[in-house]
Amino acid sequence: MFKIVLFATADIALPTLEYVHKHHDLVAVVTMPDKPRERGGSLTMTAVKKRALELGVHVYDPVSPKEDSFVAAMQSLNPDLFVVFAYGHILRKNLLDIPKLGPINLHTSILPYYRGAAPIERAILAGETETGISVMKMDIGMDTGPVYLIKKIPIHPEMDAAALKENLASLSKEALDEVLKQIASHTALLNEQEHSLATYAPKISKEELDLHFGTKEKMLLKVRGLVSYGGVKIVLPNQEILKIFKAQASPVEISKNVEIRDGKLLLKAENGSLELLEVQLPGKKRMQIKEFLNGHANKIN
């Protein structure tokens, strides 16, 4: 059993939090500070913080992990390991040097591919058919450290980023368990990455959420890849914004940009169209397309 500090913010880390709490000595969780809601201004804690507090684990949520008081607090815990998973800040060397057995990072790609902030989304946008979890020993670079273990899974054609995250969340705790057992038994091996092959996965920008005209295949990849960012957006004929959360490719060709045909809502593409399946209007809930057309077909015509 190891003394572990878990650095995590995103929901994908929740199964890892549960695993570390159950099987090791989880001495603290570090996460992002509470954020104000878009409406009302009340503060909301991360799901990681909420669950850690429910489990009785001490939580730190510094504005920046560079703060001297935070670094001192981590030193006082005398941890064996840091486990970092979708935390949101880069850790400096003075933090990375604290745990006796080193800092471990879980990264949702097959390193050295898709280093950076949005590997899941970027893999889908690129049309990849495979991704995975890389467990690496952290250094001062961005996802550049040597790798203990890589576990791979397929990206199915119908899978969007939300579903892929669920699969990777489960896979992550399995990968971490395997590596921690290797470290405990002194059988863990580290392999340097092939840095010359590295590719990058920068954060998703707001501009990328606009769905532009292109092939139906490329447009569908964008719908699948960016679903977790509140859907991609198009402008309807009445100038309202429509967010798209689910769609499928269609061979049907249409003359208008958006058209209702045979009870289906179609979006024009270079080589056919996208059949929209789940959408959302401003201030409304997400709707299946039948519900949308029953109440809002006038926005298309």
C-alpha positions in Angstrom: 0.0 0.0 0.0 1.3 3.4 -1.0 0.8 6.9 0.4 -0.7 8.7 -2.6 -1.7 12.3 -3.4 -4.1 12.4 -6.3 -4.1 15.5 -8.6 -7.3 15.4 -10.6 -10.1 17.7 -11.8 -12.1 16.2 -14.6 -14.9 13.6 -14.1 -12.8 11.0 -16.0 -10.7 10.7 -12.9 -13.5 9.6 -10.6 -13.0 5.8 -11.0 -9.2 6.3 -10.3 -10.1 8.3 -7.2 -12.3 5.4 -6.0 -9.6 2.9 -6.8 -6.8 4.7 -4.9 -9.1 5.3 -1.9 -10.0 1.6 -1.7 -6.6 0.1 -2.3 -4.0 2.6 -1.0 -3.6 5.3 1.5 -5.1 8.4 -0.2 -3.6 11.1 2.0 -5.0 14.0 -0.1 -6.7 15.1 -3.3 -5.6 18.2 -5.2 -8.1 19.7 -7.6 -9.1 23.0 -9.2 -10.8 25.7 -7.1 -14.6 26.0 -7.0 -16.0 27.9 -10.0 -19.0 30.2 -10.2 -22.0 28.9 -12.2 -22.9 30.6 -15.4 -26.2 31.7 -13.9 -26.6 32.9 -10.3 -22.9 33.1 -9.5 -22.9 30.4 -6.8 -19.7 28.4 -6.5 -19.6 24.8 -7.7 -16.9 22.4 -6.7 -15.4 19.8 -9.1 -16.9 16.3 -9.0 -13.6 15.1 -7.8 -13.6 17.4 -4.8 -17.2 16.5 -4.0 -16.5 12.8 -4.0 -13.2 13.1 -2.1 -15.0 15.1 0.7 -17.7 12.4 0.8 -15.0 9.8 1.3 -13.4 11.9 4.1 -10.3 12.7 2.1 -8.5 16.1 2.7 -8.8 18.3 -0.4 -6.5 21.1 -1.6 -7.7 23.4 -4.3 -5.0 26.0 -4.8 -5.4 28.7 -7.4 -1.9 27.7 -8.6 0.2 24.7 -7.5 3.2 27.1 -7.6 2.1 28.7 -4.3 4.9 28.2 -1.6 2.3 27.3 1.0 0.9 24.6 -1.2 4.4 23.1 -2.0 5.1 23.1 1.8 1.8 21.3 2.5 2.7 18.6 -0.1 6.2 18.2 1.5 4.6 17.7 4.9 2.5 14.8 3.7 5.6 12.8 2.8 3.9 10.9 0.0 5.3 7.9 -1.8 3.6 8.9 -5.1 1.8 11.6 -6.8 -0.8 10.3 -9.3 -1.9 13.0 -11.8 -4.9 12.6 -14.0 -6.6 15.4 -15.9 -5.7 17.9 -13.3 -5.3 21.1 -15.4 -2.0 22.6 -14.3 1.6 21.8 -15.2 3.6 20.9 -12.1 7.0 22.4 -11.5 10.1 20.4 -10.6 10.0 21.4 -6.9 6.6 19.6 -6.7 7.7 16.7 -8.9 10.6 16.0 -6.7 8.5 15.6 -3.5 7.1 12.0 -3.7 9.7 9.4 -2.8 8.8 7.1 -5.7 8.1 9.8 -8.1 5.1 11.4 -9.8 2.9 9.3 -12.1 0.7 10.7 -14.9 -2.3 9.0 -16.6 -2.6 10.4 -20.1 -5.5 9.5 -22.4 -3.6 8.7 -25.6 -1.0 6.3 -27.0 2.1 8.3 -26.3 4.0 10.0 -27.9 0.9 10.7 -30.0 -1.6 13.4 -28.9 0.4 15.0 -26.1 -1.5 17.9 -24.5 -4.8 19.0 -23.2 -7.4 17.4 -25.5 -6.2 14.0 -26.6 -9.6 12.3 -26.7 -11.2 14.9 -28.8 -8.3 15.3 -31.1 -8.1 11.6 -31.7 -11.7 11.5 -32.8 -11.4 14.6 -34.9 -8.5 13.0 -36.8 -10.5 9.9 -37.5 -8.3 7.6 -35.4 -9.6 4.1 -34.8 -7.6 3.4 -31.7 -6.5 5.2 -28.5 -5.6 4.2 -25.0 -4.1 5.1 -21.6 -0.4 5.8 -21.1 1.0 5.6 -17.6 4.2 7.6 -17.4 6.7 8.9 -14.9 6.4 12.7 -15.1 9.2 15.1 -16.0 9.1 18.8 -16.5 7.9 18.5 -20.1 4.4 18.2 -21.5 3.6 14.5 -21.5 7.3 13.7 -22.3 8.3 11.4 -19.5 9.2 7.7 -19.9 6.3 5.3 -20.0 5.5 2.4 -17.6 2.5 1.0 -19.5 0.2 1.6 -22.4 -3.3 0.0 -22.6 -5.1 0.4 -25.9 -8.8 0.3 -26.9 -10.6 0.8 -30.2 -12.6 3.9 -31.2 -15.7 2.5 -32.8 -17.3 4.5 -35.6 -20.5 5.3 -33.6 -18.6 6.3 -30.5 -18.5 9.9 -29.4 -16.1 11.6 -27.0 -18.4 11.2 -24.0 -18.6 7.4 -24.5 -14.9 7.1 -25.2 -14.2 9.0 -21.9 -16.3 6.5 -20.0 -14.3 3.6 -21.5 -11.0 5.3 -20.8 -12.0 6.2 -17.2 -12.5 2.5 -16.5 -9.3 1.5 -18.3 -7.3 4.1 -16.4 -7.8 2.5 -13.0 -6.9 -0.9 -14.4 -3.7 0.5 -15.9 -2.8 2.3 -12.7 -3.4 -0.8 -10.6 -1.1 -2.8 -12.9 1.7 -0.2 -12.7 1.5 0.2 -8.9 1.7 -3.6 -8.4 4.8 -3.6 -10.6 6.3 -0.8 -8.6 5.6 -2.6 -5.3 7.2 -5.8 -6.6 10.2 -3.9 -8.1 9.4 -5.2 -11.6 8.3 -1.9 -13.2 10.1 -0.9 -16.3 10.3 2.5 -18.0 10.6 3.0 -21.7 11.6 6.3 -23.3 9.1 7.8 -25.7 10.1 8.2 -29.4 10.0 11.9 -29.2 10.5 12.3 -33.0 7.1 10.8 -33.5 5.3 13.1 -31.1 2.0 14.8 -32.1 0.0 17.3 -30.1 -3.5 17.8 -28.9 -4.1 21.5 -28.0 -7.1 22.8 -26.1 -10.4 23.0 -28.1 -11.1 26.7 -29.1 -14.5 28.3 -29.2 -14.1 28.8 -32.9 -13.8 25.0 -33.5 -17.3 24.5 -32.2 -18.8 26.1 -35.4 -19.7 23.3 -37.8 -18.6 24.3 -41.3 -19.6 22.8 -44.6 -17.4 19.9 -45.7 -17.7 16.2 -46.3 -20.2 14.4 -44.2 -17.4 12.2 -42.8 -15.5 15.2 -41.5 -18.6 16.9 -40.3 -19.6 13.8 -38.4 -16.2 13.5 -36.8 -16.6 17.0 -35.4 -20.1 16.2 -34.0 -18.7 13.1 -32.3 -15.5 14.7 -31.1 -16.9 17.8 -29.6 -20.1 16.6 -27.9 -18.6 17.2 -24.4 -18.1 20.9 -25.2 -21.8 21.6 -25.4 -22.3 20.4 -29.0 -21.2 21.9 -32.3 -23.1 24.9 -33.7 -24.9 25.9 -36.9 -27.0 28.9 -37.7 -30.6 28.2 -38.7 -32.4 30.2 -41.5 -34.1 32.4 -38.8 -30.5 33.2 -37.4 -31.0 31.1 -34.2 -28.1 28.9 -33.1 -28.7 25.2 -33.2 -26.4 22.9 -31.2 -25.9 19.4 -32.5 -25.1 16.5 -30.2 -25.8 13.5 -32.3 -25.9 12.8 -36.1 -25.3 10.2 -38.7 -24.1 10.4 -42.3 -26.8 10.3 -45.1 -26.5 9.8 -48.8 -29.4 12.1 -49.4 -28.4 15.3 -51.2 -30.3 18.6 -50.4 -30.2 22.0 -52.1 -30.7 24.2 -48.9 -28.2 24.3 -46.1 -30.8 22.8 -43.7 -33.8 20.9 -44.9 -36.7 18.8 -43.5 -37.3 15.7 -45.7 -39.5 12.7 -44.8 -39.5 13.5 -41.2 -35.7 13.9 -41.0 -33.7 17.1 -40.4 -30.8 17.2 -42.9 -27.7 19.4 -43.0 -26.0 19.9 -46.3 -22.6 18.3 -46.9 -20.2 18.1 -49.9 -21.1 14.5 -50.6 -24.6 14.0 -49.2 -25.8 15.3 -45.8 -25.8 14.8 -42.1 -29.0 13.5 -40.6 -29.4 15.4 -37.2 -30.6 13.1 -34.4 -30.2 15.2 -31.2 -30.1 19.0 -31.0 -30.6 21.9 -28.7 -32.0 25.5 -29.1 -30.8 28.4 -26.9 -32.5 28.2 -23.5 -34.0 24.8 -24.3 -33.2 21.3 -23.3 -31.5 18.8 -25.6 -34.1 17.2 -27.8 -34.4 14.1 -30.0 -35.1 15.2 -33.6 -38.8 14.1 -33.5 -39.5 16.3 -30.6 -37.6 19.2 -32.2 -39.6 18.9 -35.4 -42.9 18.6 -33.6 -42.4 22.0 -31.9 -39.8 23.9 -34.0 -40.1 22.9 -37.7 -41.1 26.5 -38.5 -37.5 27.6 -37.7 -36.3 25.6 -40.7 -38.8 26.6 -43.3 
